[in-house]
């Protein structure tokens, strides 16, 4: 249980990391449209699993929730990379 809690904390802290998307050409005029498109694409493919009991997920449901979060983030990043953006940590 302690390991699970630690993994959860690390996952949420990772989500707090700041960085920026930028094009190598320097033309970032469509970045907000591209972010919106990639975000909606990721959300449509991985809408997010909602546990049977919203106050507490069962262990098998918890894995589904984490998988959905990870897959959504990966889909968003892949979409942004395909549109020519790179991610830079601040």
PDB file with one MODEL, atoms N, CA, C and O in Angstrom:
MODEL        1
ATOM      1  N   UNK A   1       0.821  -1.186   0.000  1.00  0.00           N
ATOM      2  CA  UNK A   1       0.000   0.000   0.000  1.00  0.00           C
ATOM      3  C   UNK A   1       0.873   1.261   0.000  1.00  0.00           C
ATOM      4  O   UNK A   1       0.536   2.257  -0.641  1.00  0.00           O
ATOM      5  N   UNK A   2       1.998   1.207   0.726  1.00  0.00           N
ATOM      6  CA  UNK A   2       2.890   2.366   0.766  1.00  0.00           C
ATOM      7  C   UNK A   2       3.495   2.624  -0.603  1.00  0.00           C
ATOM      8  O   UNK A   2       3.653   3.776  -1.008  1.00  0.00           O
ATOM      9  N   UNK A   3       3.837   1.556  -1.322  1.00  0.00           N
ATOM     10  CA  UNK A   3       4.401   1.723  -2.662  1.00  0.00           C
ATOM     11  C   UNK A   3       3.391   2.356  -3.604  1.00  0.00           C
ATOM     12  O   UNK A   3       3.732   3.223  -4.408  1.00  0.00           O
ATOM     13  N   UNK A   4       2.155   1.918  -3.497  1.00  0.00           N
ATOM     14  CA  UNK A   4       1.087   2.453  -4.326  1.00  0.00           C
ATOM     15  C   UNK A   4       0.904   3.946  -4.062  1.00  0.00           C
ATOM     16  O   UNK A   4       0.733   4.731  -4.994  1.00  0.00           O
ATOM     17  N   UNK A   5       0.940   4.327  -2.802  1.00  0.00           N
ATOM     18  CA  UNK A   5       0.816   5.736  -2.424  1.00  0.00           C
ATOM     19  C   UNK A   5       1.994   6.540  -2.966  1.00  0.00           C
ATOM     20  O   UNK A   5       1.807   7.652  -3.459  1.00  0.00           O
ATOM     21  N   UNK A   6       3.188   5.997  -2.883  1.00  0.00           N
ATOM     22  CA  UNK A   6       4.374   6.673  -3.387  1.00  0.00           C
ATOM     23  C   UNK A   6       4.297   6.866  -4.897  1.00  0.00           C
ATOM     24  O   UNK A   6       4.636   7.936  -5.404  1.00  0.00           O
ATOM     25  N   UNK A   7       3.859   5.853  -5.608  1.00  0.00           N
ATOM     26  CA  UNK A   7       3.701   5.948  -7.059  1.00  0.00           C
ATOM     27  C   UNK A   7       2.681   7.021  -7.410  1.00  0.00           C
ATOM     28  O   UNK A   7       2.881   7.793  -8.348  1.00  0.00           O
ATOM     29  N   UNK A   8       1.604   7.067  -6.667  1.00  0.00           N
ATOM     30  CA  UNK A   8       0.573   8.077  -6.903  1.00  0.00           C
ATOM     31  C   UNK A   8       1.124   9.486  -6.703  1.00  0.00           C
ATOM     32  O   UNK A   8       0.876  10.377  -7.515  1.00  0.00           O
ATOM     33  N   UNK A   9       1.867   9.683  -5.625  1.00  0.00           N
ATOM     34  CA  UNK A   9       2.451  10.989  -5.346  1.00  0.00           C
ATOM     35  C   UNK A   9       3.414  11.392  -6.463  1.00  0.00           C
ATOM     36  O   UNK A   9       3.383  12.534  -6.923  1.00  0.00           O
ATOM     37  N   UNK A  10       4.261  10.472  -6.900  1.00  0.00           N
ATOM     38  CA  UNK A  10       5.209  10.773  -7.973  1.00  0.00           C
ATOM     39  C   UNK A  10       4.498  11.096  -9.285  1.00  0.00           C
ATOM     40  O   UNK A  10       4.932  11.972 -10.034  1.00  0.00           O
ATOM     41  N   UNK A  11       3.411  10.388  -9.558  1.00  0.00           N
ATOM     42  CA  UNK A  11       2.647  10.639 -10.769  1.00  0.00           C
ATOM     43  C   UNK A  11       2.063  12.045 -10.757  1.00  0.00           C
ATOM     44  O   UNK A  11       2.124  12.756 -11.761  1.00  0.00           O
ATOM     45  N   UNK A  12       1.500  12.443  -9.629  1.00  0.00           N
ATOM     46  CA  UNK A  12       0.918  13.780  -9.539  1.00  0.00           C
ATOM     47  C   UNK A  12       1.984  14.873  -9.551  1.00  0.00           C
ATOM     48  O   UNK A  12       1.758  15.943 -10.115  1.00  0.00           O
ATOM     49  N   UNK A  13       3.128  14.624  -8.945  1.00  0.00           N
ATOM     50  CA  UNK A  13       4.201  15.607  -8.986  1.00  0.00           C
ATOM     51  C   UNK A  13       4.752  15.761 -10.391  1.00  0.00           C
ATOM     52  O   UNK A  13       5.124  16.860 -10.804  1.00  0.00           O
ATOM     53  N   UNK A  14       4.804  14.666 -11.120  1.00  0.00           N
ATOM     54  CA  UNK A  14       5.249  14.719 -12.505  1.00  0.00           C
ATOM     55  C   UNK A  14       4.287  15.560 -13.347  1.00  0.00           C
ATOM     56  O   UNK A  14       4.712  16.268 -14.260  1.00  0.00           O
ATOM     57  N   UNK A  15       3.012  15.481 -13.041  1.00  0.00           N
ATOM     58  CA  UNK A  15       2.019  16.270 -13.763  1.00  0.00           C
ATOM     59  C   UNK A  15       2.194  17.760 -13.492  1.00  0.00           C
ATOM     60  O   UNK A  15       1.765  18.590 -14.294  1.00  0.00           O
ATOM     61  N   UNK A  16       2.815  18.104 -12.377  1.00  0.00           N
ATOM     62  CA  UNK A  16       3.033  19.516 -12.027  1.00  0.00           C
ATOM     63  C   UNK A  16       4.273  20.100 -12.699  1.00  0.00           C
ATOM     64  O   UNK A  16       4.507  21.305 -12.612  1.00  0.00           O
ATOM     65  N   UNK A  17       5.059  19.278 -13.359  1.00  0.00           N
ATOM     66  CA  UNK A  17       6.271  19.771 -14.011  1.00  0.00           C
ATOM     67  C   UNK A  17       5.904  20.789 -15.080  1.00  0.00           C
ATOM     68  O   UNK A  17       4.921  20.621 -15.802  1.00  0.00           O
ATOM     69  N   UNK A  18       6.695  21.836 -15.171  1.00  0.00           N
ATOM     70  CA  UNK A  18       6.401  22.870 -16.152  1.00  0.00           C
ATOM     71  C   UNK A  18       7.341  22.737 -17.335  1.00  0.00           C
ATOM     72  O   UNK A  18       8.500  22.347 -17.198  1.00  0.00           O
ATOM     73  N   UNK A  19       6.825  23.063 -18.463  1.00  0.00           N
ATOM     74  CA  UNK A  19       7.589  23.033 -19.691  1.00  0.00           C
ATOM     75  C   UNK A  19       6.780  23.717 -20.778  1.00  0.00           C
ATOM     76  O   UNK A  19       5.621  24.074 -20.570  1.00  0.00           O
ATOM     77  N   UNK A  20       7.387  23.894 -21.923  1.00  0.00           N
ATOM     78  CA  UNK A  20       6.693  24.559 -23.020  1.00  0.00           C
ATOM     79  C   UNK A  20       6.881  23.788 -24.316  1.00  0.00           C
ATOM     80  O   UNK A  20       7.904  23.139 -24.532  1.00  0.00           O
ATOM     81  N   UNK A  21       5.887  23.874 -25.158  1.00  0.00           N
ATOM     82  CA  UNK A  21       5.953  23.315 -26.498  1.00  0.00           C
ATOM     83  C   UNK A  21       6.388  24.422 -27.431  1.00  0.00           C
ATOM     84  O   UNK A  21       5.927  25.557 -27.305  1.00  0.00           O
ATOM     85  N   UNK A  22       7.258  24.114 -28.356  1.00  0.00           N
ATOM     86  CA  UNK A  22       7.719  25.105 -29.325  1.00  0.00           C
ATOM     87  C   UNK A  22       8.103  24.414 -30.621  1.00  0.00           C
ATOM     88  O   UNK A  22       8.480  23.242 -30.623  1.00  0.00           O
ATOM     89  N   UNK A  23       8.008  25.132 -31.703  1.00  0.00           N
ATOM     90  CA  UNK A  23       8.448  24.617 -33.001  1.00  0.00           C
ATOM     91  C   UNK A  23       9.876  25.047 -33.236  1.00  0.00           C
ATOM     92  O   UNK A  23      10.278  26.144 -32.848  1.00  0.00           O
ATOM     93  N   UNK A  24      10.630  24.192 -33.864  1.00  0.00           N
ATOM     94  CA  UNK A  24      12.021  24.526 -34.146  1.00  0.00           C
ATOM     95  C   UNK A  24      12.114  25.676 -35.142  1.00  0.00           C
ATOM     96  O   UNK A  24      13.104  26.408 -35.156  1.00  0.00           O
ATOM     97  N   UNK A  25      11.088  25.839 -35.974  1.00  0.00           N
ATOM     98  CA  UNK A  25      11.092  26.938 -36.944  1.00  0.00           C
ATOM     99  C   UNK A  25      10.834  28.278 -36.267  1.00  0.00           C
ATOM    100  O   UNK A  25      11.093  29.333 -36.847  1.00  0.00           O
ATOM    101  N   UNK A  26      10.323  28.235 -35.042  1.00  0.00           N
ATOM    102  CA  UNK A  26      10.038  29.465 -34.310  1.00  0.00           C
ATOM    103  C   UNK A  26       8.641  30.006 -34.555  1.00  0.00           C
ATOM    104  O   UNK A  26       8.241  30.974 -33.908  1.00  0.00           O
ATOM    105  N   UNK A  27       7.888  29.410 -35.469  1.00  0.00           N
ATOM    106  CA  UNK A  27       6.537  29.875 -35.774  1.00  0.00           C
ATOM    107  C   UNK A  27       5.536  29.145 -34.883  1.00  0.00           C
ATOM    108  O   UNK A  27       5.089  28.045 -35.212  1.00  0.00           O
ATOM    109  N   UNK A  28       5.188  29.756 -33.763  1.00  0.00           N
ATOM    110  CA  UNK A  28       4.254  29.147 -32.811  1.00  0.00           C
ATOM    111  C   UNK A  28       2.873  29.787 -32.879  1.00  0.00           C
ATOM    112  O   UNK A  28       2.137  29.764 -31.893  1.00  0.00           O
ATOM    113  N   UNK A  29       2.509  30.358 -34.026  1.00  0.00           N
ATOM    114  CA  UNK A  29       1.251  31.096 -34.132  1.00  0.00           C
ATOM    115  C   UNK A  29       0.019  30.205 -33.949  1.00  0.00           C
ATOM    116  O   UNK A  29      -1.020  30.698 -33.510  1.00  0.00           O
ATOM    117  N   UNK A  30       0.103  28.920 -34.268  1.00  0.00           N
ATOM    118  CA  UNK A  30      -1.050  28.024 -34.153  1.00  0.00           C
ATOM    119  C   UNK A  30      -0.978  27.121 -32.928  1.00  0.00           C
ATOM    120  O   UNK A  30      -1.693  26.121 -32.865  1.00  0.00           O
ATOM    121  N   UNK A  31      -0.149  27.442 -31.973  1.00  0.00           N
ATOM    122  CA  UNK A  31       0.076  26.513 -30.862  1.00  0.00           C
ATOM    123  C   UNK A  31      -1.190  26.263 -30.048  1.00  0.00           C
ATOM    124  O   UNK A  31      -1.436  25.132 -29.629  1.00  0.00           O
ATOM    125  N   UNK A  32      -1.989  27.290 -29.818  1.00  0.00           N
ATOM    126  CA  UNK A  32      -3.210  27.095 -29.023  1.00  0.00           C
ATOM    127  C   UNK A  32      -4.203  26.204 -29.763  1.00  0.00           C
ATOM    128  O   UNK A  32      -4.848  25.358 -29.144  1.00  0.00           O
ATOM    129  N   UNK A  33      -4.334  26.380 -31.070  1.00  0.00           N
ATOM    130  CA  UNK A  33      -5.215  25.511 -31.858  1.00  0.00           C
ATOM    131  C   UNK A  33      -4.697  24.078 -31.855  1.00  0.00           C
ATOM    132  O   UNK A  33      -5.470  23.131 -31.713  1.00  0.00           O
ATOM    133  N   UNK A  34      -3.388  23.924 -32.013  1.00  0.00           N
ATOM    134  CA  UNK A  34      -2.805  22.586 -32.028  1.00  0.00           C
ATOM    135  C   UNK A  34      -2.929  21.902 -30.667  1.00  0.00           C
ATOM    136  O   UNK A  34      -3.205  20.704 -30.600  1.00  0.00           O
ATOM    137  N   UNK A  35      -2.728  22.649 -29.589  1.00  0.00           N
ATOM    138  CA  UNK A  35      -2.911  22.080 -28.246  1.00  0.00           C
ATOM    139  C   UNK A  35      -4.352  21.635 -28.042  1.00  0.00           C
ATOM    140  O   UNK A  35      -4.611  20.562 -27.497  1.00  0.00           O
ATOM    141  N   UNK A  36      -5.283  22.470 -28.484  1.00  0.00           N
ATOM    142  CA  UNK A  36      -6.701  22.123 -28.363  1.00  0.00           C
ATOM    143  C   UNK A  36      -7.052  20.876 -29.154  1.00  0.00           C
ATOM    144  O   UNK A  36      -7.770  20.002 -28.669  1.00  0.00           O
ATOM    145  N   UNK A  37      -6.537  20.800 -30.387  1.00  0.00           N
ATOM    146  CA  UNK A  37      -6.791  19.633 -31.220  1.00  0.00           C
ATOM    147  C   UNK A  37      -6.220  18.368 -30.581  1.00  0.00           C
ATOM    148  O   UNK A  37      -6.903  17.348 -30.481  1.00  0.00           O
ATOM    149  N   UNK A  38      -4.961  18.446 -30.150  1.00  0.00           N
ATOM    150  CA  UNK A  38      -4.307  17.272 -29.570  1.00  0.00           C
ATOM    151  C   UNK A  38      -4.961  16.860 -28.251  1.00  0.00           C
ATOM    152  O   UNK A  38      -5.061  15.671 -27.947  1.00  0.00           O
ATOM    153  N   UNK A  39      -5.400  17.838 -27.480  1.00  0.00           N
ATOM    154  CA  UNK A  39      -6.075  17.536 -26.225  1.00  0.00           C
ATOM    155  C   UNK A  39      -7.404  16.829 -26.483  1.00  0.00           C
ATOM    156  O   UNK A  39      -7.727  15.852 -25.808  1.00  0.00           O
ATOM    157  N   UNK A  40      -8.176  17.315 -27.453  1.00  0.00           N
ATOM    158  CA  UNK A  40      -9.456  16.674 -27.756  1.00  0.00           C
ATOM    159  C   UNK A  40      -9.256  15.292 -28.373  1.00  0.00           C
ATOM    160  O   UNK A  40     -10.046  14.381 -28.128  1.00  0.00           O
ATOM    161  N   UNK A  41      -8.201  15.137 -29.171  1.00  0.00           N
ATOM    162  CA  UNK A  41      -7.887  13.826 -29.739  1.00  0.00           C
ATOM    163  C   UNK A  41      -7.566  12.824 -28.628  1.00  0.00           C
ATOM    164  O   UNK A  41      -8.078  11.705 -28.624  1.00  0.00           O
ATOM    165  N   UNK A  42      -6.716  13.237 -27.690  1.00  0.00           N
ATOM    166  CA  UNK A  42      -6.341  12.358 -26.582  1.00  0.00           C
ATOM    167  C   UNK A  42      -7.549  12.025 -25.722  1.00  0.00           C
ATOM    168  O   UNK A  42      -7.708  10.883 -25.290  1.00  0.00           O
ATOM    169  N   UNK A  43      -8.402  13.012 -25.471  1.00  0.00           N
ATOM    170  CA  UNK A  43      -9.589  12.790 -24.633  1.00  0.00           C
ATOM    171  C   UNK A  43     -10.595  11.875 -25.328  1.00  0.00           C
ATOM    172  O   UNK A  43     -11.272  11.085 -24.669  1.00  0.00           O
ATOM    173  N   UNK A  44     -10.697  11.977 -26.655  1.00  0.00           N
ATOM    174  CA  UNK A  44     -11.638  11.116 -27.376  1.00  0.00           C
ATOM    175  C   UNK A  44     -11.165   9.667 -27.411  1.00  0.00           C
ATOM    176  O   UNK A  44     -11.978   8.743 -27.388  1.00  0.00           O
ATOM    177  N   UNK A  45      -9.860   9.472 -27.466  1.00  0.00           N
ATOM    178  CA  UNK A  45      -9.339   8.097 -27.493  1.00  0.00           C
ATOM    179  C   UNK A  45      -9.280   7.470 -26.110  1.00  0.00           C
ATOM    180  O   UNK A  45      -9.462   6.261 -25.966  1.00  0.00           O
ATOM    181  N   UNK A  46      -9.027   8.282 -25.096  1.00  0.00           N
ATOM    182  CA  UNK A  46      -8.929   7.800 -23.719  1.00  0.00           C
ATOM    183  C   UNK A  46      -9.730   8.727 -22.811  1.00  0.00           C
ATOM    184  O   UNK A  46      -9.163   9.604 -22.159  1.00  0.00           O
ATOM    185  N   UNK A  47     -11.053   8.532 -22.768  1.00  0.00           N
ATOM    186  CA  UNK A  47     -11.913   9.469 -22.038  1.00  0.00           C
ATOM    187  C   UNK A  47     -11.739   9.444 -20.523  1.00  0.00           C
ATOM    188  O   UNK A  47     -12.169  10.374 -19.839  1.00  0.00           O
ATOM    189  N   UNK A  48     -11.134   8.427 -20.003  1.00  0.00           N
ATOM    190  CA  UNK A  48     -10.934   8.354 -18.552  1.00  0.00           C
ATOM    191  C   UNK A  48     -11.903   7.370 -17.932  1.00  0.00           C
ATOM    192  O   UNK A  48     -13.112   7.452 -18.149  1.00  0.00           O
ATOM    193  N   UNK A  49     -11.388   6.473 -17.188  1.00  0.00           N
ATOM    194  CA  UNK A  49     -12.201   5.454 -16.529  1.00  0.00           C
ATOM    195  C   UNK A  49     -12.723   6.010 -15.213  1.00  0.00           C
ATOM    196  O   UNK A  49     -11.960   6.575 -14.429  1.00  0.00           O
ATOM    197  N   UNK A  50     -13.998   5.855 -14.971  1.00  0.00           N
ATOM    198  CA  UNK A  50     -14.597   6.293 -13.710  1.00  0.00           C
ATOM    199  C   UNK A  50     -14.923   5.049 -12.900  1.00  0.00           C
ATOM    200  O   UNK A  50     -15.596   4.135 -13.376  1.00  0.00           O
ATOM    201  N   UNK A  51     -14.439   5.033 -11.683  1.00  0.00           N
ATOM    202  CA  UNK A  51     -14.628   3.876 -10.810  1.00  0.00           C
ATOM    203  C   UNK A  51     -16.099   3.687 -10.457  1.00  0.00           C
ATOM    204  O   UNK A  51     -16.885   4.634 -10.455  1.00  0.00           O
ATOM    205  N   UNK A  52     -16.446   2.446 -10.160  1.00  0.00           N
ATOM    206  CA  UNK A  52     -17.814   2.128  -9.773  1.00  0.00           C
ATOM    207  C   UNK A  52     -18.236   2.947  -8.554  1.00  0.00           C
ATOM    208  O   UNK A  52     -19.335   3.499  -8.517  1.00  0.00           O
ATOM    209  N   UNK A  53     -17.358   3.021  -7.564  1.00  0.00           N
ATOM    210  CA  UNK A  53     -17.579   3.851  -6.391  1.00  0.00           C
ATOM    211  C   UNK A  53     -16.646   5.047  -6.518  1.00  0.00           C
ATOM    212  O   UNK A  53     -15.439   4.898  -6.324  1.00  0.00           O
ATOM    213  N   UNK A  54     -17.174   6.245  -6.843  1.00  0.00           N
ATOM    214  CA  UNK A  54     -16.304   7.400  -7.090  1.00  0.00           C
ATOM    215  C   UNK A  54     -15.447   7.821  -5.890  1.00  0.00           C
ATOM    216  O   UNK A  54     -14.439   8.505  -6.073  1.00  0.00           O
ATOM    217  N   UNK A  55     -15.822   7.432  -4.684  1.00  0.00           N
ATOM    218  CA  UNK A  55     -15.055   7.820  -3.506  1.00  0.00           C
ATOM    219  C   UNK A  55     -13.833   6.944  -3.284  1.00  0.00           C
ATOM    220  O   UNK A  55     -12.867   7.363  -2.647  1.00  0.00           O
ATOM    221  N   UNK A  56     -13.881   5.715  -3.817  1.00  0.00           N
ATOM    222  CA  UNK A  56     -12.752   4.807  -3.626  1.00  0.00           C
ATOM    223  C   UNK A  56     -12.758   3.737  -4.710  1.00  0.00           C
ATOM    224  O   UNK A  56     -13.732   3.000  -4.865  1.00  0.00           O
ATOM    225  N   UNK A  57     -11.673   3.661  -5.448  1.00  0.00           N
ATOM    226  CA  UNK A  57     -11.551   2.658  -6.509  1.00  0.00           C
ATOM    227  C   UNK A  57     -11.065   1.332  -5.922  1.00  0.00           C
ATOM    228  O   UNK A  57     -10.285   1.300  -4.970  1.00  0.00           O
ATOM    229  N   UNK A  58     -11.550   0.238  -6.519  1.00  0.00           N
ATOM    230  CA  UNK A  58     -11.016  -1.077  -6.173  1.00  0.00           C
ATOM    231  C   UNK A  58      -9.625  -1.187  -6.790  1.00  0.00           C
ATOM    232  O   UNK A  58      -9.311  -0.444  -7.720  1.00  0.00           O
ATOM    233  N   UNK A  59      -8.782  -2.097  -6.293  1.00  0.00           N
ATOM    234  CA  UNK A  59      -7.422  -2.231  -6.840  1.00  0.00           C
ATOM    235  C   UNK A  59      -7.385  -2.484  -8.351  1.00  0.00           C
ATOM    236  O   UNK A  59      -6.534  -1.933  -9.048  1.00  0.00           O
ATOM    237  N   UNK A  60      -8.293  -3.305  -8.856  1.00  0.00           N
ATOM    238  CA  UNK A  60      -8.296  -3.555 -10.305  1.00  0.00           C
ATOM    239  C   UNK A  60      -8.752  -2.329 -11.086  1.00  0.00           C
ATOM    240  O   UNK A  60      -8.313  -2.124 -12.218  1.00  0.00           O
ATOM    241  N   UNK A  61      -9.616  -1.520 -10.508  1.00  0.00           N
ATOM    242  CA  UNK A  61     -10.041  -0.294 -11.165  1.00  0.00           C
ATOM    243  C   UNK A  61      -8.943   0.768 -11.136  1.00  0.00           C
ATOM    244  O   UNK A  61      -8.805   1.547 -12.079  1.00  0.00           O
ATOM    245  N   UNK A  62      -8.177   0.799 -10.074  1.00  0.00           N
ATOM    246  CA  UNK A  62      -7.104   1.777  -9.932  1.00  0.00           C
ATOM    247  C   UNK A  62      -6.108   1.648 -11.079  1.00  0.00           C
ATOM    248  O   UNK A  62      -5.638   2.655 -11.610  1.00  0.00           O
ATOM    249  N   UNK A  63      -5.789   0.431 -11.458  1.00  0.00           N
ATOM    250  CA  UNK A  63      -4.874   0.210 -12.585  1.00  0.00           C
ATOM    251  C   UNK A  63      -5.457   0.733 -13.890  1.00  0.00           C
ATOM    252  O   UNK A  63      -4.732   1.271 -14.727  1.00  0.00           O
ATOM    253  N   UNK A  64      -6.767   0.574 -14.065  1.00  0.00           N
ATOM    254  CA  UNK A  64      -7.415   1.083 -15.276  1.00  0.00           C
ATOM    255  C   UNK A  64      -7.350   2.608 -15.324  1.00  0.00           C
ATOM    256  O   UNK A  64      -7.121   3.195 -16.382  1.00  0.00           O
ATOM    257  N   UNK A  65      -7.550   3.236 -14.183  1.00  0.00           N
ATOM    258  CA  UNK A  65      -7.494   4.699 -14.115  1.00  0.00           C
ATOM    259  C   UNK A  65      -6.089   5.190 -14.475  1.00  0.00           C
ATOM    260  O   UNK A  65      -5.942   6.096 -15.295  1.00  0.00           O
ATOM    261  N   UNK A  66      -5.067   4.601 -13.871  1.00  0.00           N
ATOM    262  CA  UNK A  66      -3.686   5.002 -14.168  1.00  0.00           C
ATOM    263  C   UNK A  66      -3.344   4.776 -15.632  1.00  0.00           C
ATOM    264  O   UNK A  66      -2.683   5.610 -16.251  1.00  0.00           O
ATOM    265  N   UNK A  67      -3.784   3.661 -16.187  1.00  0.00           N
ATOM    266  CA  UNK A  67      -3.520   3.359 -17.590  1.00  0.00           C
ATOM    267  C   UNK A  67      -4.150   4.412 -18.495  1.00  0.00           C
ATOM    268  O   UNK A  67      -3.526   4.851 -19.461  1.00  0.00           O
ATOM    269  N   UNK A  68      -5.378   4.818 -18.192  1.00  0.00           N
ATOM    270  CA  UNK A  68      -6.048   5.834 -18.992  1.00  0.00           C
ATOM    271  C   UNK A  68      -5.308   7.170 -18.934  1.00  0.00           C
ATOM    272  O   UNK A  68      -5.174   7.848 -19.953  1.00  0.00           O
ATOM    273  N   UNK A  69      -4.829   7.550 -17.752  1.00  0.00           N
ATOM    274  CA  UNK A  69      -4.101   8.812 -17.597  1.00  0.00           C
ATOM    275  C   UNK A  69      -2.808   8.780 -18.401  1.00  0.00           C
ATOM    276  O   UNK A  69      -2.481   9.735 -19.105  1.00  0.00           O
ATOM    277  N   UNK A  70      -2.084   7.688 -18.292  1.00  0.00           N
ATOM    278  CA  UNK A  70      -0.807   7.566 -18.999  1.00  0.00           C
ATOM    279  C   UNK A  70      -1.013   7.547 -20.509  1.00  0.00           C
ATOM    280  O   UNK A  70      -0.275   8.201 -21.246  1.00  0.00           O
ATOM    281  N   UNK A  71      -2.012   6.799 -20.974  1.00  0.00           N
ATOM    282  CA  UNK A  71      -2.272   6.712 -22.415  1.00  0.00           C
ATOM    283  C   UNK A  71      -2.742   8.049 -22.982  1.00  0.00           C
ATOM    284  O   UNK A  71      -2.383   8.409 -24.104  1.00  0.00           O
ATOM    285  N   UNK A  72      -3.536   8.778 -22.219  1.00  0.00           N
ATOM    286  CA  UNK A  72      -4.006  10.093 -22.674  1.00  0.00           C
ATOM    287  C   UNK A  72      -2.836  11.062 -22.833  1.00  0.00           C
ATOM    288  O   UNK A  72      -2.750  11.786 -23.825  1.00  0.00           O
ATOM    289  N   UNK A  73      -1.945  11.068 -21.858  1.00  0.00           N
ATOM    290  CA  UNK A  73      -0.778  11.957 -21.929  1.00  0.00           C
ATOM    291  C   UNK A  73       0.110  11.572 -23.106  1.00  0.00           C
ATOM    292  O   UNK A  73       0.599  12.448 -23.819  1.00  0.00           O
ATOM    293  N   UNK A  74       0.324  10.286 -23.319  1.00  0.00           N
ATOM    294  CA  UNK A  74       1.164   9.824 -24.427  1.00  0.00           C
ATOM    295  C   UNK A  74       0.544  10.181 -25.774  1.00  0.00           C
ATOM    296  O   UNK A  74       1.260  10.551 -26.704  1.00  0.00           O
ATOM    297  N   UNK A  75      -0.776  10.072 -25.889  1.00  0.00           N
ATOM    298  CA  UNK A  75      -1.456  10.417 -27.137  1.00  0.00           C
ATOM    299  C   UNK A  75      -1.327  11.910 -27.425  1.00  0.00           C
ATOM    300  O   UNK A  75      -1.105  12.307 -28.568  1.00  0.00           O
ATOM    301  N   UNK A  76      -1.468  12.742 -26.381  1.00  0.00           N
ATOM    302  CA  UNK A  76      -1.306  14.186 -26.550  1.00  0.00           C
ATOM    303  C   UNK A  76       0.109  14.523 -27.013  1.00  0.00           C
ATOM    304  O   UNK A  76       0.290  15.302 -27.948  1.00  0.00           O
ATOM    305  N   UNK A  77       1.107  13.936 -26.360  1.00  0.00           N
ATOM    306  CA  UNK A  77       2.495  14.215 -26.723  1.00  0.00           C
ATOM    307  C   UNK A  77       2.798  13.764 -28.144  1.00  0.00           C
ATOM    308  O   UNK A  77       3.459  14.481 -28.895  1.00  0.00           O
ATOM    309  N   UNK A  78       2.324  12.592 -28.516  1.00  0.00           N
ATOM    310  CA  UNK A  78       2.544  12.073 -29.864  1.00  0.00           C
ATOM    311  C   UNK A  78       1.931  13.010 -30.903  1.00  0.00           C
ATOM    312  O   UNK A  78       2.545  13.287 -31.934  1.00  0.00           O
ATOM    313  N   UNK A  79       0.738  13.488 -30.635  1.00  0.00           N
ATOM    314  CA  UNK A  79       0.067  14.411 -31.553  1.00  0.00           C
ATOM    315  C   UNK A  79       0.872  15.699 -31.707  1.00  0.00           C
ATOM    316  O   UNK A  79       1.045  16.194 -32.821  1.00  0.00           O
ATOM    317  N   UNK A  80       1.359  16.237 -30.604  1.00  0.00           N
ATOM    318  CA  UNK A  80       2.142  17.479 -30.669  1.00  0.00           C
ATOM    319  C   UNK A  80       3.452  17.266 -31.435  1.00  0.00           C
ATOM    320  O   UNK A  80       3.853  18.118 -32.228  1.00  0.00           O
ATOM    321  N   UNK A  81       4.114  16.135 -31.200  1.00  0.00           N
ATOM    322  CA  UNK A  81       5.351  15.839 -31.934  1.00  0.00           C
ATOM    323  C   UNK A  81       5.082  15.709 -33.431  1.00  0.00           C
ATOM    324  O   UNK A  81       5.871  16.182 -34.249  1.00  0.00           O
ATOM    325  N   UNK A  82       3.969  15.070 -33.789  1.00  0.00           N
ATOM    326  CA  UNK A  82       3.623  14.908 -35.204  1.00  0.00           C
ATOM    327  C   UNK A  82       3.321  16.245 -35.874  1.00  0.00           C
ATOM    328  O   UNK A  82       3.490  16.389 -37.084  1.00  0.00           O
ATOM    329  N   UNK A  83       2.878  17.212 -35.097  1.00  0.00           N
ATOM    330  CA  UNK A  83       2.581  18.538 -35.635  1.00  0.00           C
ATOM    331  C   UNK A  83       3.824  19.423 -35.672  1.00  0.00           C
ATOM    332  O   UNK A  83       3.738  20.594 -36.043  1.00  0.00           O
ATOM    333  N   UNK A  84       4.971  18.877 -35.293  1.00  0.00           N
ATOM    334  CA  UNK A  84       6.234  19.590 -35.423  1.00  0.00           C
ATOM    335  C   UNK A  84       6.699  20.330 -34.194  1.00  0.00           C
ATOM    336  O   UNK A  84       7.613  21.150 -34.283  1.00  0.00           O
ATOM    337  N   UNK A  85       6.096  20.064 -33.043  1.00  0.00           N
ATOM    338  CA  UNK A  85       6.495  20.739 -31.805  1.00  0.00           C
ATOM    339  C   UNK A  85       7.492  19.894 -31.018  1.00  0.00           C
ATOM    340  O   UNK A  85       7.498  18.668 -31.123  1.00  0.00           O
ATOM    341  N   UNK A  86       8.316  20.546 -30.247  1.00  0.00           N
ATOM    342  CA  UNK A  86       9.228  19.895 -29.317  1.00  0.00           C
ATOM    343  C   UNK A  86       8.905  20.392 -27.919  1.00  0.00           C
ATOM    344  O   UNK A  86       8.399  21.502 -27.751  1.00  0.00           O
ATOM    345  N   UNK A  87       9.192  19.579 -26.924  1.00  0.00           N
ATOM    346  CA  UNK A  87       8.910  19.953 -25.542  1.00  0.00           C
ATOM    347  C   UNK A  87      10.192  20.360 -24.870  1.00  0.00           C
ATOM    348  O   UNK A  87      11.193  19.648 -24.958  1.00  0.00           O
ATOM    349  N   UNK A  88      10.182  21.493 -24.200  1.00  0.00           N
ATOM    350  CA  UNK A  88      11.367  22.005 -23.511  1.00  0.00           C
ATOM    351  C   UNK A  88      11.014  22.195 -22.031  1.00  0.00           C
ATOM    352  O   UNK A  88      10.059  22.892 -21.691  1.00  0.00           O
ATOM    353  N   UNK A  89      11.802  21.563 -21.165  1.00  0.00           N
ATOM    354  CA  UNK A  89      11.618  21.735 -19.716  1.00  0.00           C
ATOM    355  C   UNK A  89      12.080  23.123 -19.311  1.00  0.00           C
ATOM    356  O   UNK A  89      13.069  23.638 -19.832  1.00  0.00           O
ATOM    357  N   UNK A  90      11.361  23.717 -18.387  1.00  0.00           N
ATOM    358  CA  UNK A  90      11.759  25.045 -17.876  1.00  0.00           C
ATOM    359  C   UNK A  90      12.674  24.905 -16.697  1.00  0.00           C
ATOM    360  O   UNK A  90      13.112  25.908 -16.133  1.00  0.00           O
TER     361      UNK A  90
ENDMDL
END
